[in-house]
Amino acid sequence: MSRITTSMRSVGGYSLENEWRPLALSGAVIGLIGILAMAFPFVTGLSVSLAIGALLVVGGIVHGVHAFTVRGWRGSAWQAALAIVSVVAGLAVLAAPTVALLTLTLALVAYFAVDGVAELATAMRMESSSGRTAIAFSGIISFVLAGLLWVGFPATAAWAIGLLVGVNLLVIGLAMITVAVTSRSDDATTPPATEPRSA
C-alpha cells in the first residue's frame, strides 16, 4: 500500500497528503453506487445490458464510417459487414435487454466453469508448491458458482450480473478510501522537521 501511495504522490506533482479528501469522497460515492447495485441487482443487470447494446451500436457506426471513408482499403468490406452485425446486435440488445441478460448470465456460467478447469489444472501441475491448495480451492469455488448459477437458471439472471457489478464497485470504492486514509495517516504520523540549532 505504501508503494501505491508513493507512486500516486509523485504523478504530475499531485500531492495525495493534501488532496486525499477528493479521493476518499470519490471512493465513498463509488462504494455507495456498488451497494445500490447490490440492493437492486435486476435493475443493475438491465443497465449493463443496455450499456452493452449502446456500445455495440456506437461501435458499429464507427466501423461503418471507417468503411465508407476508406474505400480503397481491402478490409473495407469486412468493416462494413462488422458494422452491420454490430448495429443489428446492439439494436437487438436494446430491444430485448432481458434476453441479453440471460445470455450474459450463461456467459458468466461458462466463464466460471472454464476458470475452475484452468485453476484445477494449474494446481495439479504445481505438485508440492505452497500455493497449490489456494489455487485448487479457488478453482473449486469457481465450479460451485458455475453450478449454482446453472441450477438456478434462468432465475439467477435476475441478480447474478447486477450483484457481481455491485461487489466490484464496492471493492473499488473501499480500495480508494483505504489509499486516501492511509496517505492521511502517513502524513499525520510523520514528525515535523525541526530546524537546526543556530551555532
C-alpha positions as CSV (number, residue, x, y, z in Angstrom):
1,M,0.0,0.0,0.0
2,S,2.9,2.4,0.7
3,R,4.2,1.9,-2.8
4,I,0.8,2.7,-4.3
5,T,0.6,5.8,-2.2
6,T,4.1,6.9,-3.0
7,S,3.5,6.5,-6.7
8,M,0.3,8.5,-6.6
9,R,2.1,11.3,-4.8
10,S,4.7,11.6,-7.5
11,V,2.5,11.6,-10.6
12,G,2.2,15.1,-12.1
13,G,3.1,16.8,-8.9
14,Y,-0.1,15.5,-7.3
15,S,0.1,15.6,-3.5
16,L,-2.1,12.9,-2.0
17,E,-1.4,14.2,1.5
18,N,-3.2,17.4,0.7
19,E,-5.7,16.0,-1.8
20,W,-6.8,12.8,-0.1
21,R,-10.3,14.1,0.6
22,P,-11.5,14.1,-3.0
23,L,-10.1,10.6,-3.5
24,A,-11.9,9.4,-0.3
25,L,-15.1,11.1,-1.4
26,S,-14.9,9.5,-4.8
27,G,-14.4,6.1,-3.2
28,A,-17.3,6.6,-1.0
29,V,-19.6,7.6,-3.9
30,I,-18.4,4.5,-5.9
31,G,-18.9,2.3,-2.9
32,L,-22.4,3.7,-2.4
33,I,-23.2,3.0,-6.0
34,G,-22.0,-0.5,-5.5
35,I,-24.2,-1.0,-2.5
36,L,-27.2,0.3,-4.5
37,A,-26.3,-2.0,-7.4
38,M,-26.3,-5.0,-5.0
39,A,-29.6,-3.8,-3.5
40,F,-31.2,-3.7,-6.9
41,P,-29.4,-6.3,-8.9
42,F,-32.0,-6.8,-11.6
43,V,-32.1,-3.1,-12.4
44,T,-28.3,-3.1,-12.5
45,G,-28.2,-6.1,-14.8
46,L,-30.6,-4.5,-17.2
47,S,-28.5,-1.3,-17.1
48,V,-25.4,-3.4,-18.0
49,S,-27.3,-5.0,-20.9
50,L,-28.5,-1.6,-22.2
51,A,-25.0,-0.2,-21.9
52,I,-23.6,-3.1,-23.9
53,G,-26.3,-2.6,-26.6
54,A,-25.5,1.1,-26.9
55,L,-21.7,0.3,-27.2
56,L,-22.4,-2.2,-29.9
57,V,-24.5,0.4,-31.9
58,V,-21.8,3.1,-31.4
59,G,-19.0,0.7,-32.4
60,G,-21.0,-0.4,-35.5
61,I,-21.5,3.2,-36.6
62,V,-17.7,3.9,-36.1
63,H,-16.9,0.8,-38.2
64,G,-19.4,1.9,-40.9
65,V,-18.0,5.4,-41.1
66,H,-14.5,4.0,-41.4
67,A,-15.5,1.5,-44.1
68,F,-17.1,4.3,-46.3
69,T,-14.3,6.8,-45.7
70,V,-11.5,4.4,-46.7
71,R,-13.0,2.8,-49.7
72,G,-9.6,1.9,-51.3
73,W,-8.7,-0.3,-48.3
74,R,-9.0,-4.0,-48.8
75,G,-10.6,-4.6,-45.5
76,S,-13.4,-2.1,-46.1
77,A,-15.9,-4.8,-47.0
78,W,-15.2,-6.6,-43.7
79,Q,-15.5,-3.3,-41.8
80,A,-18.9,-2.7,-43.4
81,A,-20.0,-6.3,-42.5
82,L,-18.8,-5.9,-39.0
83,A,-20.6,-2.6,-38.8
84,I,-23.9,-4.1,-39.8
85,V,-23.5,-7.0,-37.4
86,S,-22.6,-4.7,-34.5
87,V,-25.6,-2.4,-35.2
88,V,-28.1,-5.2,-35.5
89,A,-26.8,-6.9,-32.4
90,G,-26.8,-3.7,-30.5
91,L,-30.4,-2.9,-31.5
92,A,-31.5,-6.4,-30.6
93,V,-30.0,-6.0,-27.1
94,L,-31.6,-2.6,-26.7
95,A,-35.0,-4.0,-27.9
96,A,-34.8,-7.0,-25.5
97,P,-32.4,-6.3,-22.6
98,T,-33.9,-9.1,-20.6
99,V,-32.9,-11.7,-23.2
100,A,-29.4,-10.2,-23.3
101,L,-29.3,-10.5,-19.5
102,L,-30.0,-14.2,-19.9
103,T,-27.2,-14.5,-22.4
104,L,-24.8,-12.6,-20.2
105,T,-25.6,-15.0,-17.3
106,L,-24.9,-18.0,-19.5
107,A,-21.6,-16.4,-20.4
108,L,-20.8,-15.9,-16.7
109,V,-21.6,-19.6,-16.1
110,A,-19.2,-20.6,-18.9
111,Y,-16.5,-18.2,-17.5
112,F,-16.7,-19.7,-14.0
113,A,-16.6,-23.2,-15.4
114,V,-13.6,-22.6,-17.6
115,D,-11.8,-20.7,-14.8
116,G,-12.4,-23.6,-12.5
117,V,-10.9,-26.1,-15.0
118,A,-7.9,-23.8,-15.6
119,E,-7.2,-23.3,-11.9
120,L,-7.5,-27.0,-11.0
121,A,-5.3,-28.0,-13.9
122,T,-2.7,-25.4,-12.7
123,A,-2.9,-26.8,-9.2
124,M,-2.3,-30.3,-10.4
125,R,0.8,-29.2,-12.3
126,M,2.2,-27.4,-9.2
127,E,2.9,-30.6,-7.3
128,S,4.0,-29.7,-3.8
129,S,4.1,-25.9,-4.2
130,S,2.8,-23.9,-1.2
131,G,0.2,-22.1,-3.3
132,R,-1.3,-25.3,-4.8
133,T,-4.1,-25.6,-2.1
134,A,-5.2,-22.0,-2.5
135,I,-5.4,-22.3,-6.3
136,A,-7.2,-25.6,-6.1
137,F,-9.7,-24.1,-3.6
138,S,-10.3,-21.1,-5.9
139,G,-11.0,-23.5,-8.8
140,I,-13.5,-25.4,-6.7
141,I,-15.2,-22.2,-5.7
142,S,-15.5,-21.3,-9.4
143,F,-17.1,-24.6,-10.1
144,V,-19.5,-24.2,-7.3
145,L,-20.5,-20.7,-8.5
146,A,-21.0,-22.0,-12.0
147,G,-23.1,-24.9,-10.7
148,L,-25.3,-22.6,-8.6
149,L,-25.9,-20.2,-11.4
150,W,-26.7,-23.1,-13.8
151,V,-29.0,-24.9,-11.5
152,G,-31.0,-21.8,-10.7
153,F,-31.1,-20.5,-14.3
154,P,-33.0,-18.6,-15.6
155,A,-33.9,-17.2,-12.2
156,T,-30.3,-16.4,-11.4
157,A,-30.2,-14.0,-14.3
158,A,-32.3,-11.6,-12.3
159,W,-29.4,-11.0,-9.8
160,A,-26.1,-12.6,-10.8
161,I,-24.7,-9.9,-13.2
162,G,-26.0,-7.0,-11.0
163,L,-24.7,-8.5,-7.8
164,L,-21.2,-9.0,-9.3
165,V,-21.1,-5.5,-10.7
166,G,-22.1,-4.1,-7.3
167,V,-19.5,-6.1,-5.5
168,N,-16.8,-4.9,-7.9
169,L,-17.8,-1.3,-7.5
170,L,-17.9,-1.7,-3.7
171,V,-14.4,-3.2,-3.7
172,I,-13.0,-0.4,-5.9
173,G,-14.6,2.2,-3.6
174,L,-13.2,0.7,-0.5
175,A,-9.7,0.5,-2.1
176,M,-9.8,4.2,-3.0
177,I,-10.9,5.1,0.6
178,T,-8.1,2.9,2.0
179,V,-5.5,4.6,-0.1
180,A,-6.7,8.0,0.8
181,V,-7.0,7.3,4.6
182,T,-3.6,5.6,4.6
183,S,-2.0,8.6,3.0
184,R,-3.6,10.9,5.5
185,S,-2.4,8.7,8.4
186,D,1.1,8.6,7.0
187,D,1.2,12.4,6.7
188,A,-0.3,12.8,10.2
189,T,2.2,10.4,11.8
190,T,5.3,11.9,10.1
191,P,7.1,14.0,12.7
192,P,7.6,17.7,11.7
193,A,11.1,18.6,10.6
194,T,12.9,20.5,13.2
195,E,15.1,23.5,12.3
196,P,18.8,23.0,13.0
197,R,20.0,24.9,16.0
198,S,22.0,28.0,15.2
199,A,25.6,28.0,16.2
